[in-house]
Amino acid sequence: MIKGSVGTVETHHYTHPSPLLLESGETLSSVTIAYETYGSLNRDNGNAILLCHALSGDAHVAGYHKGEKRAGWWDSVVGPGKAFDTDRYFIICSNVIGGCKGSTGPSSMSPATGKPYGITFPVITVRDMVNAQKLLIDYLGIRRLYAVAGGSMGGMQVLQWTVNYPEMVKKAIVIAATGYSTPQQIAFNEVGRYAIISDPGWNGGNYYDRKSYDADSEGPSRGLSIARMVGHITYLSNESMHEKFGRALQGKDRIGFDFSTDFAVESYLHHQGDTFTKRFDANSYLYITKAIDYFDLTRDGSLAEGLRPAAAAFLVIAITSDWLYPPYQSQEIVTALAANNREVRYSEIRSNYGHDAFLLEAGQLNYIMGRFLSHSVVADVMTPDIPTIEEGTTIAVTARRMVTQGVNHLPVLSLDGHLVGIVTSWDIAKAVASNYLWLDEIMSRDVITAAPGEPIEDAAKRMEENAISALPVVNGNGNVIGLITSEAISNLIGRAGQ
């Protein structure tokens, strides 16, 4: 196995037994989802991370397919020791519905006709993509995702996950994305769609009997190539194109004074367009770009209102040179989440690569995302729903509760439910030896507490400085919501070091 690589992998397929209701009101009678997984689930299935791909991506996010030399599209951040560490996490990536890499899409066979759907395939949305992914996650037996992450259209899916299934997403990483598609973004997509539809080879979407992705053949190849050329320009930046091409000529010493290919950048775009037609379906391009255009999480014009259901901890990453999804759109997401008092961090990748930097800047991405994923807070390791005791209770009652509950610490609450002290099994032992009768005589009143969102390191430091083995976890309303112990922290450190 290549160091840092997941090695040889294969794509799996899950076919859901029931129809999928779409946002449009139509249904897909049969849904197959292509997916790949890397790493292993832990005992409680709590280490699963779903990665969401962009427009032309697929389920093959890392490693190598047998006989192929090209790694998955995000191999630089997925694998042992990388941000999405397969020694720690169970990584999942699926091809979106509407795609052409194994999941049900317009090139799939329609159960009703036995022929490819073509444009009879129903229009899908980003919400539909996420709902299909949810079927896969349920099938895999995962009740809650440790994280969902993606860039570009993948970032849109991440946001949709946090809104549609807030209870299922613990952490969310949104890279180079937006909360709604802008007129300029829609305009570029429409140029691409128009190029495809205007190609005579498109034939009203019915070209599958004449089209092969593996060889030159008929079909809307010219239109799809132009669409890719236009789209690819938006993925680059002016700076990156200057650095890569400048005004270099392609295979000649001087300009030709004709309409042949003069400049290296022209040849590059032709190559990008031509190779794209060998691996992607034109109808899928139509459907997926339309889904991107329809994406809008605002509610009554407010992104904050649209994101209100989200409960995850967020990392939002922008790219300084990205003009397709510029930093201000990521900052709008951050502002909306902050307005809802959600935990959110914002980072910018400094890069001249443009939008494509989310695929290329491996160093910065591994550092930023790795820290966010491995960063543990008190809520990650605390014991929730712990037993408590009311002030004014006798020592005997307190001792019995400790024994029956099997605990060594009991937070002491006032009649209105607020923390007023804490008592330990050691306190009880001393009380019995000294013939004390009442809890109020022995409990510690100057209680050191922890907040659910504070770093584990801060809580551990307070325990060490005060020579104590547990801290009650108190929320913003002053209510005890759990207990964090030195043993739980030690276990966490042990797992991280494995």
C-alpha positions, 0 to 999 in steps of 0.5 A: 500500500502506498504510504498515506493511501487507502490502497486499492478500493472498489465501488459498491451499489445499494438499491433502495427497495422503495420509491423516492419522493422528489421535491418536485412531487415526482417519484423515482420508482427505483434508486441505486446509489454508487458508493465507496467506503474507507476505514472501519466503523467503531463500536458505536458507529459514531466515527462516520464521515460523509464526503459530498462531491462537486458537479463532475465528481463521483464516489471514488474519492480516494485510493485506486481502482484495480488496474488504474493509476489515477487516484480518487478526486480528493485522495490528498486529504483522505487516508491514513494520517490525512485530515480524513484519517481512515485509521480513525474515521469511517469515510463514505462518499456516494455518487449523487442521483442524477449523475452518471457514475453508478447512481440512478440518473438520466443514463440509467434504464427506466423500469417503465420502458427498459430504455435510458431515461434521457430527459424523461428523468425527473428534475432533481434538486440538492435536497433530493440528492441529500435525501438519497444519501440519507437512504444510504446512511440508514442502510449502513446502520449509521444514526449520526454522522460525525461530520459531513464535508464537501466543496462547491456543490458538495458544500451545498449538500453539506448545508442541506444535510444540516438543515434537513437532518440537524440531529444527524450531523455533528460537524459540518465542513463547507468549502467554497460554497454558497447558501444560494446560487447567484444570477452570475452562477446561474448564467454560466450554467445556462451557457453550458446547458444551451451549448449541449441542447444546441448540439444536433447530437443531443437529439432531444436527450435521446442519444444513448444508442449512439454514445460511448464514453470510452471512444469517439462516437456520436452524441452531444460531444461538441456541446458538452465539450464547450460547456466544460470549457466555459465551466473550467474557466470559472474554476481557475483564476486570472493569476493561475492562468497567468502563471500556467500559460501567460501568452505562450504559443502552442506548438508555434513560434509566432501567431498564425493570423488565422483561426487555428489554435495559437495560444497554449491556454486555448489548447488546454481548454480544448483538451479539458473539454475533449477529455470530459466528454469521455467520462461524463454524460451530457444529460447529467450535466443538464440535470446537475447544473439545474439542481445547483441553480435551484439551490436556495436555503434562504427563507423569506430572503433570510439565510439566517432563517433558512439555516435556523434548523442547523445544529452542527458545529461548522467550519466554513472555508473560502478561497481568496482567489475564487471568483465563482463562489467568492469569499463574501458568500462563505462569510454570509454563511458564517454571519447567518450561523452566528446570528443563530448562535451556532458554533462556527469557524471561518478560514480562508485558503490563500491560493492563486488556484481559484475555485479549484483550490479546494481540490489542490491545496492539500497542505492547507486543507489537511491542516485546517480540516484536520484540526477541526475534526480532531478538536474535541470539546467537553460535550464530546466526552462528557457523561450526559443525564447524570444522577444528582442529589437535592440539597438538604438530603441526609448522608444516608440517602446520598450514600444509597444513591451513589451505590445504586447509581454506581457513581463516585460524584453527585452534583448537588442541586437547589430546589429550582434545579441549579448547581449549589455543590458537589459531593464525592464518595470520599466525602461520604466516607469522611462523613460516616467516620465523623458521624455527620448526618446531613449533606449540607455539612460535607458538600463542596460549595465552591464548585469548579465547572466546565462548559459543553463547548470548551476545549477538553484541554482547558477542562483537563488543566483545571482538574489538574490544577485543583487536584480534582477528578470530575467537573459538572458540565453546566449550560448557559442557563446554569443547568447541569447537563453532564459530568466530565471525568479525568478517566474519560479524558484519559480514554480520549487521549488513549484513542487519539494515540492509537 
